Amino acid sequence: MNIRTNTNSIHNIDETAFERTLLDATMAAAKVTLPAFRSGLSVDNKLEQGFDPVTQADKEAELVIRQTIEQAFPDHMIIGEEHATKQSDSPFSWIIDPIDGTRAFITGVPVWGTLIGIAHEEKTFAGIMTQPFTGETFLGLGGKSTYSRFGSDPKPLSTSAVEKLSEARLMTTTPALFEGKQLQAYLNLENQVRLARYGCDCYAYCLLAAGEIDLVVEAGLNIYDIAALIPIIKNAGGVITTFDGSPADKGGNVIAAATPELHQAAMNMMAKAE
């Protein structure tokens, strides 16, 4: 279906059309990613030095997502991790990470996810994360965040009420994201919280939106790593910014927290490394 927006204003968009396209695109991606998961597929390295894995499933999943978006919104910009940006004069852009957490994907750990965010004039207003192996969908759109599993009726998401670092459950993908002063600041923060866990990539942000954890701190994120997750967290009552309190829509060093008070406490510690 070709859905053309007759206005550049975000206030007159058809949220139903955006939601349908987000769901259709992630379902199309799942037909690529799920059969490839735990299949022993080959892995390429994007880097000459270091290791940044990519698989054929990453590339193919992004292509089917792009095709779904282009069928519905042919005039919109598309930004993806694996393929070149589709330029456009439209104020709307779609930001794709077909497999966020490729390291988890290639080691059989189901905390990877497909991320699609939608931005208007570079501010993300809608986002989805799906984990097809567990059948989970986290959606942020229209001021609400919802959770469903294997097509169940969506349930509202809400962050926890934790305000103090001493009560917080913290996650980061790995402390290796941090270097120098940032690493020391992160370790100091970790020493202040009740519990720290590693390794969940995009899944951690959705656990935050669901109230299962309270704080996520990460460094060096790209736009496609975080854009889709911002509406999910904000609509659930959380706060997400860069370490210095700026918008996180373009990535960078990110703090996501369940409450404004907890966010401020974490930001006070991490801002020292900026």
N, C-alpha and C positions, 0 to 999 in steps of 0.2 A: 504494500500500500504506500502510495506517495502522499505524504502529509506536508503540505506547504504552509509555513507560518506567514500570515498576512501582515504581521507587525513585528517590529524589532523590540517591542516592549515585553519584558518578562511578566508583566501584570496581565497580559492577555493570552498567555500560552494555554494550550490544551494539555493539562497534566495527564489525562488519561492516555493520550497519544504517546507522551514521553514514557510513561510507565510501561505501556504495552511494548514499546520498542526496546526498553531496557530488559524486560523479561524475555522477549523473543531473541534478543542478541545473546544473552547469557545462556539460554537454552540451546541455541545453535552452537555456541562455543563448547558446551558440555558434551555434545556429540563428538567433538574432536578430542577434548582433554580426558574425559573419563575412560575411554578405551585405551588411551596411552598410559594412564596412571598405573604404576606397578607392572609395566609390560616389558621392562628391560630395554626401553628405547635408547638410541644413541644420543650422546650429549656433545654439543660443540661448545667451544670457549670463545667469547667475544673479545677477550684480551690477549695481547702478546705476553704481558707479564701479569701475574695474578690469575684469578679465576672468576669469571662471570658467565655462568652456564646459560645456554639456550637450547631448546629442542625444536624439532619440527612441529610439535604440537603447539608450542608458543606461537610460531609463525602462522600456522594454519588457522588456529583459533582466532587470532587477530583479524585475519582476512574475512572470516565468516561474520565476525562482529561488524567490521566495516561495511560489508555488503548489506547487512540488515539495516544499519543506520542510513546508508545511502539510499536504500529503497524508500525509507520513510521520510527522510529529511535530506534531500539531495543537495541543498544549498548550504549545509552546515559544515564548519571546519571539523576535522578529525585529527587528533593527536594520539599516537600510539607508541608503545615501546619498541616494537619490532619492525615497523615500516614507516616510511616517510610521512610527514605531516601533509594532510590534504588542506591546502590553503583556501580561504574563503573570506569574502567581505562581510559575511554574516556575523552578528555579535554572539551567536551560539557556537559553542565548541564541545565536542565529545572527547573525553580523555580515557584511554584504554590501557589497561595492563591485562593481557589475556591470561597469564599465569603469574600472579604476584606470589613470590615464594618458590621460585624454580628450584632452589636447593632442596626445599621440602618435597617438592614434586618428584625430583629424581631420586630421592631416598625413601619414597613410599610413605611419607608422613602427611596426613590429610589436614594440614593447616594452611595450605595454599588456597588461593581463590581467584576468581575472575572479577576484575574491577572495571566498572564503567561509571564515569562521572559526567555530568553535563554542567557547563558553565555558561553564564550570560555576562558578556563584557568582563571575562576573566574571573568572575566570582562564581564558585560552584554552588548550585542550588538543588541538585539532585544527584543521587549516587546509589549504586548497588554493588553488593559483594555476594557472590554465590560460591558455595563449596559443593560441587556436584556429588562427590563421594559420600558425604554425610547428608546430602539433600537439603542443605540449608540456604536460605535466602535472607539477606539483611538489606532493607530498602529504606532510603531516606528521600522523601519527596513531599512537597506540599505542607511543610511544617510538622510532619510526622515521621517517625521511624518505626518500622515493623519487622517482625521475624516470622518466617514460616519454614516448615520442613516437609519435604516431599509433597508440596502442593496443599498443605493444610491451610486453614483460614489464618490470615495474618494476625499476629498479636502485637500490641504496642510494646516498644522498647523504652526502658527508662534507666538512666545511670543511677549509681548508688548515691547515698547522702554523705559519704565520707568526706570530711573536711581537713583532717589532720594527717600529716605524713606518717605519724606513728601508727595509724590505723590502716594505712593504704596498702593495697596489693598492686605491685608494680610489674610491668612487663616491658622488655625490649627484645628485639630479634637476637642481638648479640652485643656484648660490650665492645667487640671489635669494631663496631660502628664509630666509636669515639677514639680520639687521639689527643695526646698532650693534655692541656688544661681541661678539655672537654671530658676526657676519660676520668681525670681526678674528680671533677665536679659530679660526674655520674656516679662514681663509686661512693662519694660522700652522700649523695642522695640515696643510693641503695642502702647505705648503713642506717638511714633514718626511717625507712619504711618497715612495715610488719613482715612483708613477704615479697621476694623478687623471683621472677621466673623468666626464662629465655625461650626464644625460638618459634614464635607464632606468626611472624610477618603480619599480613593484613588481618588475620583472624583475631589478633590481640585487640585491635581497635573495635571490632564488633563485640568482643567479650566486654569491653568497656561500656559500650552502648547498652549492653544487656544487663549491666550491673554485676557481672561476675568478677571483674577486676576494677580498679579505680584509677590507674595511672599508666600511661604509655609514654616513654621518652626515647626518641631516636634521632639520629643525625644523618645528614647527607642524603635525604630523600629527594627523588625526582617528582615532577608534577604527577606522573601517572601512578606513583606509589601511594599517593595520599588524597588526590582530588575526590575520588568517589567516596572516601570514608568520612570526609568533613560533614556533609549533610546528615549522615547516619548518626554521628556523634552529637552534633549540635541539636538536631531535632529530638534526641533522646534526653536532652538536658545537660549535656557535657560542654566542655570548653576545649578548643583546639587552636593553637597559635604556634608561631616559631618561638625560639627561646627568648627573644626580646619583646614578645607580645604582638608581633605583626601578623597579618593574615598568612595562613599556611597553604593557600590555594596553589601556589607554584612550587611547593616543596620546601626543602631546606632542613633546618634543625627544628624538630617538632616536639611539642608537649601537648598531650591530650589528657584531660582530667575529668573526673566525674562531677566536680563542683568548682565554682569560681575560687573558693577559698583554697582548695587543694591545688588548683592550677597555679595560683599566686605563690603558694609555698614552694612548689617545685620550680617555678620560674625564677624565684629569688635565688635558688641554688645554682641553676644551670646558666643563668645570665652572667654569672661571674666568669664563665669560660668564653664569653663572646668577645 
